[in-house]
Amino acid sequence: MSRIAVLISGRGSNMRAIVEACQDGTVDSTVVAVISNNPNAGGLDFAREQNIDTAVLDHKQFDNRHVFDSKLKTLIDSYEADWILLAGFMRILSSDFVNHFLGRIINIHPSLLPLHPGLNTHAKVLAAGDTKHGATVHFVTPELDAGPIIAREECAVLPNDTEQTLAERVLQIEHKLYAEALQRCVNGDARLVNKTALP
């Protein structure tokens, strides 16, 4: 069974969805660690309630990004994780870190990539007058939010939508989509080959 380490910075709702998907058999894996750069991340409490190992690496306690990433890499390796999932992890990871886990590190982003990479995606969608929004699961590469796409799901942008209503609707998509995409990776149905997601 695959071993998963999940990286969070906040409430960890996508982490929770992944844990529950592993518990109910939707994903043939087990979450062996939840790691946060924020000692006050709400998701840590849920992980502890589920008897999942938790660890905190407060990025503010490190001199620079390289030192933080090196420590994080060593910590993840200690759990012998097959897959590393970014679930609201609000840190840009260095090329050295990403390349160490290349093909095994996955992210979910609240937009239809390549549209609207980065932060504030719901505001960007409304400002652009987009009629569609959604979420994307992709392999992480050194380029921000630019890795090969594993899965996407869209929803309509309604005339009366606000950032909050869009965020809530997209989050529901994320919870289901992330688990489905992860299971494809675990099965070998999706994999990173020569910087391309296959099949």
TORLORO-716097 format. One line per field, with one value per atom (N, C-alpha, C): residue number from 1; residue in one letter; atom name; x, y, z. Coordinates in nm, 4 decimals. Example, Ala and Ser with C-alpha at 12.3 -4.5 7.8 and 13.67 -1.06 7.14 Angstrom:
REM TORLORO-716097
seq = [1/1/1/2/2/2] .
type = [A/A/A/S/S/S] .
atom = [N/CA/C/N/CA/C] .
east = [1.3190/1.2300/1.3200/1.2850/1.3670/1.2900] .
north = [-0.5690/-0.4500/-0.3300/-0.2250/-0.1060/0.0030] .
up = [0.7800/0.7800/0.7800/0.7080/0.7140/0.7870] .
This chain:
REM TORLORO-716097
seq = [1/1/1/2/2/2/3/3/3/4/4/4/5/5/5/6/6/6/7/7/7/8/8/8/9/9/9/10/10/10/11/11/11/12/12/12/13/13/13/14/14/14/15/15/15/16/16/16/17/17/17/18/18/18/19/19/19/20/20/20/21/21/21/22/22/22/23/23/23/24/24/24/25/25/25/26/26/26/27/27/27/28/28/28/29/29/29/30/30/30/31/31/31/32/32/32/33/33/33/34/34/34/35/35/35/36/36/36/37/37/37/38/38/38/39/39/39/40/40/40/41/41/41/42/42/42/43/43/43/44/44/44/45/45/45/46/46/46/47/47/47/48/48/48/49/49/49/50/50/50/51/51/51/52/52/52/53/53/53/54/54/54/55/55/55/56/56/56/57/57/57/58/58/58/59/59/59/60/60/60/61/61/61/62/62/62/63/63/63/64/64/64/65/65/65/66/66/66/67/67/67/68/68/68/69/69/69/70/70/70/71/71/71/72/72/72/73/73/73/74/74/74/75/75/75/76/76/76/77/77/77/78/78/78/79/79/79/80/80/80/81/81/81/82/82/82/83/83/83/84/84/84/85/85/85/86/86/86/87/87/87/88/88/88/89/89/89/90/90/90/91/91/91/92/92/92/93/93/93/94/94/94/95/95/95/96/96/96/97/97/97/98/98/98/99/99/99/100/100/100/101/101/101/102/102/102/103/103/103/104/104/104/105/105/105/106/106/106/107/107/107/108/108/108/109/109/109/110/110/110/111/111/111/112/112/112/113/113/113/114/114/114/115/115/115/116/116/116/117/117/117/118/118/118/119/119/119/120/120/120/121/121/121/122/122/122/123/123/123/124/124/124/125/125/125/126/126/126/127/127/127/128/128/128/129/129/129/130/130/130/131/131/131/132/132/132/133/133/133/134/134/134/135/135/135/136/136/136/137/137/137/138/138/138/139/139/139/140/140/140/141/141/141/142/142/142/143/143/143/144/144/144/145/145/145/146/146/146/147/147/147/148/148/148/149/149/149/150/150/150/151/151/151/152/152/152/153/153/153/154/154/154/155/155/155/156/156/156/157/157/157/158/158/158/159/159/159/160/160/160/161/161/161/162/162/162/163/163/163/164/164/164/165/165/165/166/166/166/167/167/167/168/168/168/169/169/169/170/170/170/171/171/171/172/172/172/173/173/173/174/174/174/175/175/175/176/176/176/177/177/177/178/178/178/179/179/179/180/180/180/181/181/181/182/182/182/183/183/183/184/184/184/185/185/185/186/186/186/187/187/187/188/188/188/189/189/189/190/190/190/191/191/191/192/192/192/193/193/193/194/194/194/195/195/195/196/196/196/197/197/197/198/198/198/199/199/199] .
type = [M/M/M/S/S/S/R/R/R/I/I/I/A/A/A/V/V/V/L/L/L/I/I/I/S/S/S/G/G/G/R/R/R/G/G/G/S/S/S/N/N/N/M/M/M/R/R/R/A/A/A/I/I/I/V/V/V/E/E/E/A/A/A/C/C/C/Q/Q/Q/D/D/D/G/G/G/T/T/T/V/V/V/D/D/D/S/S/S/T/T/T/V/V/V/V/V/V/A/A/A/V/V/V/I/I/I/S/S/S/N/N/N/N/N/N/P/P/P/N/N/N/A/A/A/G/G/G/G/G/G/L/L/L/D/D/D/F/F/F/A/A/A/R/R/R/E/E/E/Q/Q/Q/N/N/N/I/I/I/D/D/D/T/T/T/A/A/A/V/V/V/L/L/L/D/D/D/H/H/H/K/K/K/Q/Q/Q/F/F/F/D/D/D/N/N/N/R/R/R/H/H/H/V/V/V/F/F/F/D/D/D/S/S/S/K/K/K/L/L/L/K/K/K/T/T/T/L/L/L/I/I/I/D/D/D/S/S/S/Y/Y/Y/E/E/E/A/A/A/D/D/D/W/W/W/I/I/I/L/L/L/L/L/L/A/A/A/G/G/G/F/F/F/M/M/M/R/R/R/I/I/I/L/L/L/S/S/S/S/S/S/D/D/D/F/F/F/V/V/V/N/N/N/H/H/H/F/F/F/L/L/L/G/G/G/R/R/R/I/I/I/I/I/I/N/N/N/I/I/I/H/H/H/P/P/P/S/S/S/L/L/L/L/L/L/P/P/P/L/L/L/H/H/H/P/P/P/G/G/G/L/L/L/N/N/N/T/T/T/H/H/H/A/A/A/K/K/K/V/V/V/L/L/L/A/A/A/A/A/A/G/G/G/D/D/D/T/T/T/K/K/K/H/H/H/G/G/G/A/A/A/T/T/T/V/V/V/H/H/H/F/F/F/V/V/V/T/T/T/P/P/P/E/E/E/L/L/L/D/D/D/A/A/A/G/G/G/P/P/P/I/I/I/I/I/I/A/A/A/R/R/R/E/E/E/E/E/E/C/C/C/A/A/A/V/V/V/L/L/L/P/P/P/N/N/N/D/D/D/T/T/T/E/E/E/Q/Q/Q/T/T/T/L/L/L/A/A/A/E/E/E/R/R/R/V/V/V/L/L/L/Q/Q/Q/I/I/I/E/E/E/H/H/H/K/K/K/L/L/L/Y/Y/Y/A/A/A/E/E/E/A/A/A/L/L/L/Q/Q/Q/R/R/R/C/C/C/V/V/V/N/N/N/G/G/G/D/D/D/A/A/A/R/R/R/L/L/L/V/V/V/N/N/N/K/K/K/T/T/T/A/A/A/L/L/L/P/P/P] .
atom = [N/CA/C/N/CA/C/N/CA/C/N/CA/C/N/CA/C/N/CA/C/N/CA/C/N/CA/C/N/CA/C/N/CA/C/N/CA/C/N/CA/C/N/CA/C/N/CA/C/N/CA/C/N/CA/C/N/CA/C/N/CA/C/N/CA/C/N/CA/C/N/CA/C/N/CA/C/N/CA/C/N/CA/C/N/CA/C/N/CA/C/N/CA/C/N/CA/C/N/CA/C/N/CA/C/N/CA/C/N/CA/C/N/CA/C/N/CA/C/N/CA/C/N/CA/C/N/CA/C/N/CA/C/N/CA/C/N/CA/C/N/CA/C/N/CA/C/N/CA/C/N/CA/C/N/CA/C/N/CA/C/N/CA/C/N/CA/C/N/CA/C/N/CA/C/N/CA/C/N/CA/C/N/CA/C/N/CA/C/N/CA/C/N/CA/C/N/CA/C/N/CA/C/N/CA/C/N/CA/C/N/CA/C/N/CA/C/N/CA/C/N/CA/C/N/CA/C/N/CA/C/N/CA/C/N/CA/C/N/CA/C/N/CA/C/N/CA/C/N/CA/C/N/CA/C/N/CA/C/N/CA/C/N/CA/C/N/CA/C/N/CA/C/N/CA/C/N/CA/C/N/CA/C/N/CA/C/N/CA/C/N/CA/C/N/CA/C/N/CA/C/N/CA/C/N/CA/C/N/CA/C/N/CA/C/N/CA/C/N/CA/C/N/CA/C/N/CA/C/N/CA/C/N/CA/C/N/CA/C/N/CA/C/N/CA/C/N/CA/C/N/CA/C/N/CA/C/N/CA/C/N/CA/C/N/CA/C/N/CA/C/N/CA/C/N/CA/C/N/CA/C/N/CA/C/N/CA/C/N/CA/C/N/CA/C/N/CA/C/N/CA/C/N/CA/C/N/CA/C/N/CA/C/N/CA/C/N/CA/C/N/CA/C/N/CA/C/N/CA/C/N/CA/C/N/CA/C/N/CA/C/N/CA/C/N/CA/C/N/CA/C/N/CA/C/N/CA/C/N/CA/C/N/CA/C/N/CA/C/N/CA/C/N/CA/C/N/CA/C/N/CA/C/N/CA/C/N/CA/C/N/CA/C/N/CA/C/N/CA/C/N/CA/C/N/CA/C/N/CA/C/N/CA/C/N/CA/C/N/CA/C/N/CA/C/N/CA/C/N/CA/C/N/CA/C/N/CA/C/N/CA/C/N/CA/C/N/CA/C/N/CA/C/N/CA/C/N/CA/C/N/CA/C/N/CA/C/N/CA/C/N/CA/C/N/CA/C/N/CA/C/N/CA/C/N/CA/C/N/CA/C/N/CA/C/N/CA/C/N/CA/C/N/CA/C/N/CA/C/N/CA/C/N/CA/C/N/CA/C/N/CA/C/N/CA/C/N/CA/C/N/CA/C/N/CA/C/N/CA/C/N/CA/C/N/CA/C/N/CA/C/N/CA/C/N/CA/C/N/CA/C/N/CA/C/N/CA/C/N/CA/C/N/CA/C/N/CA/C/N/CA/C/N/CA/C/N/CA/C/N/CA/C/N/CA/C] .
east = [0.0841/0.0000/0.0877/0.0529/0.1327/0.1274/0.2385/0.2502/0.2488/0.1684/0.1474/0.1880/0.2611/0.2873/0.2135/0.1378/0.0597/0.1164/0.1377/0.1907/0.0776/0.0599/-0.0467/0.0083/-0.0711/-0.0379/-0.1550/-0.2752/-0.3935/-0.4877/-0.6153/-0.7180/-0.7105/-0.6491/-0.6246/-0.7485/-0.8436/-0.9658/-0.9385/-0.8464/-0.8111/-0.7351/-0.6535/-0.5862/-0.6888/-0.7880/-0.8918/-0.9656/-0.9960/-1.0649/-0.9799/-0.8488/-0.7591/-0.7541/-0.7430/-0.7411/-0.8679/-0.9826/-1.1098/-1.1211/-1.0669/-1.0689/-0.9813/-0.8715/-0.7875/-0.8597/-0.9277/-0.9969/-1.1135/-1.1837/-1.2998/-1.2658/-1.1385/-1.0951/-1.1005/-1.1415/-1.1419/-1.0003/-0.9059/-0.7639/-0.6920/-0.6178/-0.5478/-0.4133/-0.4206/-0.2999/-0.3292/-0.2247/-0.2415/-0.1602/-0.2174/-0.1463/-0.0598/0.0717/0.1638/0.2138/0.1940/0.2417/0.1684/0.1410/0.0912/0.1915/0.2470/0.3558/0.3120/0.3409/0.3010/0.4167/0.4179/0.5127/0.4537/0.3293/0.2577/0.2200/0.2794/0.2497/0.1044/0.0323/-0.1079/-0.2053/-0.1575/-0.2446/-0.3540/-0.4781/-0.5901/-0.5931/-0.5409/-0.5429/-0.4613/-0.3660/-0.2844/-0.3697/-0.4704/-0.5574/-0.6329/-0.6858/-0.7578/-0.6650/-0.5438/-0.4486/-0.4179/-0.3981/-0.3691/-0.4867/-0.6086/-0.7280/-0.7356/-0.6768/-0.6766/-0.5527/-0.4762/-0.3532/-0.2516/-0.2478/-0.1484/-0.0322/0.0888/0.2049/0.1985/0.2280/0.2345/0.3715/0.4103/0.5372/0.5216/0.5898/0.5874/0.7297/0.7467/0.8712/0.8340/0.8473/0.8106/0.9148/0.8734/0.9703/1.0338/0.9659/1.0197/1.1423/1.1631/1.2758/1.4014/1.3930/1.5067/1.5655/1.6952/1.7654/1.7261/1.6995/1.6649/1.5857/1.5381/1.4543/1.5308/1.6567/1.7347/1.7443/1.7706/1.7837/1.6497/1.5427/1.4091/1.3767/1.3969/1.3638/1.4479/1.5735/1.6608/1.6107/1.5712/1.5175/1.3859/1.2998/1.1717/1.1932/1.2866/1.3176/1.3610/1.4485/1.4967/1.3828/1.2948/1.1812/1.0881/1.0539/0.9657/1.0302/1.1588/1.2290/1.2261/1.2249/1.2241/1.0948/0.9892/0.8614/0.8491/0.9499/0.9495/0.8211/0.7844/0.6602/0.6757/0.5752/0.5715/0.5197/0.4286/0.3658/0.3668/0.3919/0.3889/0.2796/0.1818/0.0684/0.0743/0.0662/0.0533/-0.0954/-0.1371/-0.2791/-0.2924/-0.2871/-0.2891/-0.1584/-0.0487/0.0846/0.1350/0.1432/0.1671/0.3149/0.3931/0.5345/0.5741/0.6540/0.7114/0.8350/0.8372/0.9443/1.0569/1.1784/1.2950/1.3043/1.3805/1.4008/1.4664/1.5617/1.6288/1.5288/1.4392/1.3386/1.2462/1.1927/1.0973/1.1623/1.2824/1.3486/1.3784/1.3989/1.4224/1.3010/1.1818/1.0575/0.9843/1.0498/0.9835/0.9108/0.7868/0.7041/0.6268/0.6582/0.5887/0.5238/0.5382/0.4825/0.3703/0.2553/0.1319/0.0723/0.0060/-0.0607/-0.2011/-0.2882/-0.4197/-0.4293/-0.4795/-0.4852/-0.6284/-0.6796/-0.8180/-0.8368/-0.8014/-0.8337/-0.8174/-0.8608/-0.8443/-0.7100/-0.6048/-0.4714/-0.4655/-0.3918/-0.2946/-0.3529/-0.4855/-0.5449/-0.5224/-0.4898/-0.4854/-0.3970/-0.2681/-0.1766/-0.1585/-0.0991/-0.0719/-0.1921/-0.1920/-0.2930/-0.4137/-0.5168/-0.6364/-0.7074/-0.7186/-0.7747/-0.9209/-0.9985/-1.1412/-1.1630/-1.0846/-1.0913/-1.0500/-0.9472/-0.9006/-1.0076/-1.0777/-1.1838/-1.2940/-1.3357/-1.4419/-1.3958/-1.2734/-1.2218/-1.2100/-1.1792/-1.1637/-1.2968/-1.4023/-1.5325/-1.5448/-1.4687/-1.4742/-1.6121/-1.6521/-1.7798/-1.7603/-1.6339/-1.6037/-1.4894/-1.4964/-1.3928/-1.3752/-1.2895/-1.2737/-1.1440/-1.0987/-0.9779/-0.8948/-0.7655/-0.6701/-0.5757/-0.5553/-0.4522/-0.3376/-0.2160/-0.1021/0.0229/0.1128/0.2447/0.3189/0.3916/0.4679/0.6025/0.6342/0.7642/0.8217/0.9473/1.0046/0.9308/0.8579/0.7840/0.6505/0.6196/0.5011/0.3726/0.2952/0.1626/0.1660/0.2782/0.2926/0.3191/0.3104/0.3390/0.2312/0.2633/0.1675/0.0405/-0.0715/-0.2023/-0.2429/-0.2879/-0.3392/-0.4903/-0.5592/-0.7054/-0.7541/-0.8661/-0.9315/-1.0816/-1.1485/-1.2950/-1.3425/-1.4434/-1.4883/-1.6294/-1.6617/-1.7978/-1.8297/-1.9570/-1.9997/-1.9788/-1.9462/-1.9451/-2.0821/-2.1538/-2.2902/-2.2909/-2.3943/-2.3977/-2.3843/-2.4358/-2.4319/-2.3182/-2.2221/-2.1128/-2.0241/-1.9738/-1.8720/-1.7481/-1.6407/-1.5214/-1.5542/-1.6371/-1.6694/-1.7525/-1.8539/-1.9377/-1.8584/-1.7722/-1.6873/-1.5911/-1.5322/-1.4368/-1.5037/-1.6244/-1.6955/-1.7284/-1.7728/-1.8098/-1.6867/-1.5786/-1.4558/-1.3956/-1.4061/-1.3501/-1.4185/-1.5482/-1.6197/-1.5664/-1.5360/-1.4762/-1.3390/-1.2601/-1.1245/-1.1230/-1.2113/-1.2105/-1.2285/-1.3137/-1.3393/-1.2303/-1.1930/-1.0981/-0.9603/-0.9163/-0.7823/-0.7704/-0.8721/-0.8692/-0.8707/-0.9522/-0.9599/-0.8268/-0.7668/-0.6387/-0.5279/-0.5300/-0.4301/-0.4405/-0.5612/-0.5777/-0.5266/-0.5439/-0.4883/-0.3360/-0.2747/-0.1290/-0.0864/-0.1568/-0.1245/-0.1349/-0.2367/-0.2572/-0.1557/-0.0852/0.0045/-0.0651/-0.1937/-0.2677/-0.2278/-0.1683/-0.1149/0.0270/0.1189/0.2578/0.3292/0.4386/0.5167/0.6297/0.6302/0.7337/0.7820/0.9107/0.9675/0.8881/0.8536/0.7830/0.6407/0.5869/0.4495/0.3723/0.2463/0.1614/0.1013/0.1220/0.0704/-0.0230/-0.1268/-0.1574/-0.2274] .
north = [-0.1196/0.0000/0.1247/0.2211/0.3433/0.4254/0.4914/0.5774/0.7233/0.8030/0.9415/1.0366/1.1411/1.2540/1.3749/1.4424/1.5580/1.6834/1.7867/1.9144/2.0172/2.0810/2.1796/2.3067/2.4134/2.5376/2.5902/2.5361/2.5894/2.4819/2.4978/2.4083/2.2663/2.2487/2.1148/2.0399/2.1079/2.0378/1.9355/1.9656/1.8670/1.7493/1.7773/1.6688/1.5777/1.6383/1.5600/1.4722/1.5291/1.4517/1.3337/1.3547/1.2456/1.1379/1.1777/1.0806/0.9967/1.0624/0.9898/0.8987/0.9423/0.8578/0.7341/0.7485/0.6324/0.5391/0.5964/0.5153/0.4372/0.4959/0.4259/0.3418/0.3375/0.2528/0.3159/0.4431/0.5124/0.5244/0.5462/0.5520/0.4394/0.3606/0.2447/0.2887/0.3651/0.4219/0.4517/0.4938/0.5391/0.6663/0.7608/0.8847/0.8582/0.8666/0.8346/0.9593/1.0762/1.1984/1.3195/1.4129/1.5450/1.6457/1.7234/1.8156/1.9572/2.0504/2.1895/2.2842/2.3933/2.5021/2.6022/2.5781/2.6697/2.5943/2.6292/2.5556/2.5670/2.6657/2.6859/2.6338/2.5566/2.5037/2.4160/2.4486/2.3749/2.2292/2.1970/2.0597/1.9643/2.0161/1.9304/1.8610/1.9315/1.8730/1.7527/1.7669/1.6543/1.5351/1.5606/1.4510/1.3792/1.4548/1.3930/1.3101/1.3584/1.2828/1.1495/1.1452/1.0226/0.9367/0.9753/0.9033/0.8989/1.0074/1.0235/1.1071/1.0653/1.1418/1.2837/1.3818/1.5202/1.5773/1.6745/1.7430/1.8878/1.9762/2.1183/2.1644/2.2247/2.2938/2.4383/2.5216/2.6627/2.7322/2.7722/2.8309/2.9585/3.0227/3.1461/3.1193/2.9927/2.9578/2.9208/2.9308/2.8933/3.0164/3.0129/3.1291/3.1603/3.0555/3.0786/2.9599/2.9761/2.8739/2.7425/2.7513/2.6306/2.5436/2.6069/2.5325/2.4690/2.5453/2.4916/2.3730/2.3896/2.2824/2.1579/2.1772/2.0636/1.9852/2.0560/1.9908/1.9206/1.9849/1.9259/1.7994/1.8034/1.6866/1.5692/1.5950/1.4897/1.4325/1.5206/1.4766/1.3860/1.4261/1.3451/1.2097/1.2115/1.0861/0.9918/1.0469/0.9624/0.8828/0.9314/0.8599/0.7600/0.7554/0.6649/0.6818/0.8063/0.8372/0.8080/0.7418/0.7177/0.8394/0.9116/1.0277/1.1438/1.2623/1.3845/1.4720/1.5061/1.5858/1.7244/1.8254/1.9629/1.9921/2.0292/2.0536/2.1874/2.2937/2.4262/2.4581/2.4096/2.4366/2.5660/2.6707/2.8051/2.8421/2.7557/2.7826/2.7451/2.8310/2.7960/2.7119/2.5938/2.4981/2.5134/2.4928/2.5110/2.4008/2.4275/2.3282/2.2025/2.2173/2.1010/2.0112/2.0715/1.9941/1.9234/1.9980/1.9404/1.8283/1.8513/1.7492/1.6220/1.6353/1.5180/1.4250/1.4857/1.4073/1.4064/1.4470/1.4644/1.3365/1.3537/1.2400/1.1801/1.2250/1.1737/1.2844/1.4081/1.5211/1.5841/1.6011/1.6410/1.7615/1.8462/1.9643/1.9754/2.0385/2.0752/2.2264/2.2822/2.4278/2.4695/2.5733/2.6149/2.7036/2.6498/2.7142/2.6105/2.6471/2.5593/2.5931/2.5413/2.5676/2.5279/2.6024/2.7064/2.8438/2.8568/2.9844/3.0115/3.1324/3.1843/3.1060/3.0937/3.0355/3.1315/3.0805/3.1661/3.1823/3.2941/3.3189/3.3946/3.4052/3.4866/3.4463/3.3169/3.2696/3.3072/3.3057/3.3342/3.4809/3.5690/3.7105/3.7309/3.6573/3.6693/3.6231/3.5142/3.4627/3.5663/3.6270/3.7279/3.8518/3.8940/4.0133/3.9911/3.8675/3.8360/3.8131/3.8011/3.7732/3.6317/3.5392/3.4003/3.3405/3.2510/3.1815/3.0436/2.9997/2.8696/2.8837/2.7994/2.7953/2.6483/2.6184/2.4790/2.4541/2.3301/2.2884/2.1969/2.1947/2.1158/2.0420/1.9138/1.8368/1.8174/1.8462/1.8374/1.7890/1.7301/1.6993/1.8308/1.8349/1.9553/1.9504/2.0609/2.0801/2.2109/2.2419/2.3648/2.4925/2.4881/2.6063/2.6129/2.7258/2.7411/2.7105/2.6143/2.5787/2.5475/2.4950/2.4705/2.3241/2.2363/2.0964/2.0273/1.9133/1.8393/1.8051/1.8217/1.8066/1.6593/1.6177/1.4828/1.4800/1.5801/1.5841/1.7265/1.7583/1.8882/1.8672/1.9541/1.9540/2.0979/2.1296/2.2674/2.2831/2.4080/2.4444/2.5792/2.6095/2.7367/2.8506/2.9672/3.0890/3.1539/3.1681/3.2197/3.3717/3.4368/3.5837/3.6491/3.5841/3.6450/3.5913/3.5229/3.4654/3.5727/3.5412/3.6197/3.5321/3.5911/3.5110/3.3967/3.4256/3.3243/3.2109/3.2445/3.1370/3.0522/3.1167/3.0400/2.9497/3.0052/2.9273/2.8038/2.8198/2.7068/2.6000/2.6435/2.5474/2.4733/2.5463/2.4846/2.3905/2.4262/2.3401/2.2040/2.2014/2.0734/1.9880/2.0536/1.9828/1.9288/2.0126/1.9735/1.8454/1.8373/1.7226/1.5911/1.5884/1.4663/1.4439/1.5508/1.5413/1.4961/1.5460/1.5131/1.3631/1.3081/1.1651/1.0818/1.1202/1.0454/1.0506/1.1685/1.1833/1.1056/1.1089/1.0351/0.8854/0.8333/0.6905/0.6527/0.7392/0.7131/0.7036/0.7883/0.7834/0.6565/0.6230/0.5028/0.3774/0.3748/0.2603/0.2545/0.3644/0.3722/0.4171/0.4564/0.5035/0.6447/0.7173/0.8505/0.8547/0.8995/0.9062/1.0152/1.0606/1.1655/1.1022/1.1246/1.0707/1.1836/1.2144/1.3192/1.4493/1.4882/1.6141/1.6160/1.4986/1.4873/1.3898/1.4230/1.3332/1.2297/1.1040/0.9962/0.9094/0.8487/0.8592/0.9905] .
up = [0.0000/0.0000/0.0000/-0.0830/-0.0943/0.0340/0.0605/0.1779/0.1330/0.1999/0.1589/0.2702/0.2332/0.3220/0.2652/0.3490/0.3055/0.3697/0.2879/0.3355/0.3381/0.4536/0.4693/0.5333/0.5219/0.5918/0.6737/0.6501/0.7161/0.7658/0.7323/0.7882/0.7341/0.6162/0.5656/0.5205/0.4595/0.4189/0.3083/0.2189/0.1168/0.1783/0.2765/0.3490/0.4140/0.4765/0.5427/0.4418/0.3253/0.2216/0.1756/0.1657/0.1252/0.2329/0.3577/0.4679/0.4658/0.4496/0.4491/0.3276/0.2131/0.0935/0.1119/0.1848/0.2149/0.3121/0.4069/0.5077/0.4486/0.3507/0.2948/0.1715/0.1347/0.0252/-0.1125/-0.1194/-0.2482/-0.3036/-0.2142/-0.2494/-0.1771/-0.2536/-0.1984/-0.1409/-0.0343/0.0267/0.1729/0.2429/0.3801/0.4005/0.4719/0.5039/0.6261/0.6081/0.7171/0.7891/0.7286/0.7932/0.7380/0.8261/0.7875/0.8413/0.7504/0.7841/0.7512/0.8413/0.8186/0.8457/0.7725/0.7995/0.8982/0.9396/1.0283/1.1560/1.2697/1.3929/1.4363/1.3840/1.4207/1.3154/1.2206/1.1150/1.1759/1.1443/1.2004/1.1612/1.0440/0.9962/1.0814/1.1575/1.2436/1.3492/1.3991/1.5020/1.4471/1.3260/1.2657/1.2480/1.1978/1.1757/1.3066/1.4124/1.5420/1.5904/1.5669/1.6057/1.5319/1.4122/1.3321/1.3583/1.4587/1.4955/1.3811/1.3057/1.1994/1.2543/1.2250/1.2682/1.2121/1.2956/1.2499/1.2812/1.2014/1.2236/1.1789/1.2484/1.2145/1.1870/1.0706/1.0371/1.0100/1.1083/1.0957/1.0082/0.8881/0.7949/0.8501/0.9443/1.0021/1.0889/1.1255/1.2112/1.1320/0.9999/0.9152/0.8471/0.8257/0.7718/0.6284/0.5501/0.4106/0.3563/0.2351/0.1719/0.1533/0.1172/0.0921/0.2183/0.3315/0.4567/0.4944/0.4797/0.5101/0.4204/0.2918/0.1971/0.2221/0.2575/0.2856/0.4072/0.5107/0.6303/0.5995/0.5193/0.4822/0.3997/0.3090/0.2253/0.3122/0.4074/0.4963/0.5811/0.6284/0.7090/0.6289/0.5075/0.4232/0.3930/0.3624/0.3339/0.4541/0.5737/0.6933/0.7056/0.6416/0.6429/0.5270/0.4426/0.3271/0.2459/0.2217/0.1499/0.0007/-0.0539/-0.1979/-0.2728/-0.2081/-0.2705/-0.1725/-0.2248/-0.1460/-0.2043/-0.1211/-0.1675/-0.1061/-0.1904/-0.1429/-0.1304/-0.0106/0.0155/0.0883/0.0097/0.0706/0.1400/0.0836/0.1385/0.0770/0.1582/0.1065/0.1065/0.0458/0.0279/-0.1134/-0.1776/-0.3069/-0.2805/-0.3401/-0.3133/-0.4157/-0.3701/-0.4560/-0.5607/-0.6645/-0.7708/-0.7162/-0.6252/-0.5677/-0.4968/-0.4201/-0.3484/-0.4463/-0.5420/-0.6375/-0.7177/-0.7641/-0.8468/-0.7673/-0.6370/-0.5524/-0.5524/-0.5584/-0.5538/-0.6881/-0.7933/-0.9229/-0.9654/-1.0056/-1.0452/-0.9301/-0.8071/-0.6880/-0.6061/-0.6509/-0.5771/-0.6603/-0.5948/-0.6628/-0.5909/-0.6662/-0.6101/-0.6667/-0.5892/-0.6421/-0.6389/-0.7484/-0.7628/-0.7967/-0.7314/-0.7541/-0.8764/-0.9914/-1.1189/-1.2285/-1.3469/-1.4624/-1.5270/-1.4667/-1.5218/-1.6688/-1.7506/-1.7147/-1.6830/-1.6806/-1.6417/-1.4929/-1.4619/-1.3256/-1.2283/-1.2593/-1.1607/-1.0429/-0.9364/-0.8217/-0.7300/-0.6574/-0.5550/-0.6094/-0.5258/-0.5527/-0.6818/-0.7038/-0.8306/-0.8481/-0.7399/-0.7529/-0.7914/-0.7336/-0.7699/-0.9155/-0.9579/-1.0960/-1.1948/-1.1600/-1.2465/-1.2634/-1.1527/-1.1589/-1.2352/-1.2113/-1.2793/-1.4295/-1.4688/-1.6108/-1.6804/-1.6034/-1.6627/-1.7166/-1.6594/-1.7046/-1.6792/-1.7662/-1.7473/-1.6855/-1.6786/-1.6193/-1.5191/-1.4187/-1.3155/-1.2788/-1.1836/-1.1456/-1.0738/-1.0792/-1.0083/-1.0966/-1.0680/-1.1454/-1.0514/-1.0762/-1.0067/-1.1049/-1.0603/-1.1521/-1.0796/-1.1566/-1.1048/-1.0797/-0.9703/-0.9373/-1.0083/-1.0735/-1.1368/-1.0836/-1.1125/-1.0578/-1.0989/-1.2098/-1.2538/-1.1795/-1.1196/-1.0358/-1.1118/-1.0591/-1.1123/-1.2623/-1.3091/-1.4527/-1.4853/-1.3864/-1.4108/-1.4915/-1.5522/-1.6341/-1.5567/-1.6244/-1.5611/-1.5547/-1.4368/-1.4159/-1.4353/-1.3807/-1.3896/-1.3678/-1.4319/-1.4125/-1.4070/-1.3349/-1.3361/-1.3286/-1.4065/-1.4133/-1.3582/-1.3287/-1.2890/-1.3518/-1.3604/-1.4187/-1.3196/-1.3721/-1.2929/-1.3093/-1.2000/-1.2040/-1.1944/-1.2480/-1.2515/-1.1145/-1.0116/-0.8779/-0.7919/-0.8516/-0.7745/-0.7128/-0.5934/-0.5258/-0.5096/-0.4615/-0.4350/-0.3388/-0.2390/-0.1390/-0.1967/-0.2750/-0.3309/-0.4299/-0.5072/-0.5995/-0.5228/-0.4181/-0.3388/-0.2796/-0.2287/-0.1681/-0.2713/-0.3898/-0.4933/-0.5465/-0.5671/-0.6182/-0.5144/-0.3872/-0.2833/-0.2815/-0.3054/-0.3121/-0.4280/-0.5391/-0.6529/-0.6137/-0.5458/-0.5086/-0.4269/-0.3292/-0.2374/-0.3119/-0.4094/-0.4858/-0.5910/-0.6591/-0.7701/-0.7236/-0.6091/-0.5610/-0.5328/-0.4684/-0.4383/-0.5658/-0.6610/-0.7865/-0.8612/-0.8655/-0.9359/-0.8645/-0.7325/-0.6565/-0.6832/-0.6863/-0.7108/-0.8497/-0.9470/-1.0799/-1.0738/-0.9930/-0.9782/-0.9056/-0.7994/-0.7215/-0.8081/-0.8932/-0.9832/-1.0966/-1.1192/-1.2330/-1.3596/-1.3472/-1.4641/-1.5034/-1.4115/-1.4419/-1.3873/-1.4704/-1.4271/-1.5065/-1.4513/-1.5149/-1.5939/-1.7248/-1.8130/-1.9031/-1.8949/-1.9806/-1.9739/-1.8501/-1.8231/-1.8791/-1.9058/-1.9558/-1.8687/-1.8391/-1.7636/-1.8594/-1.8293/-1.9140/-1.8307/-1.8882/-2.0310/-2.0616] .
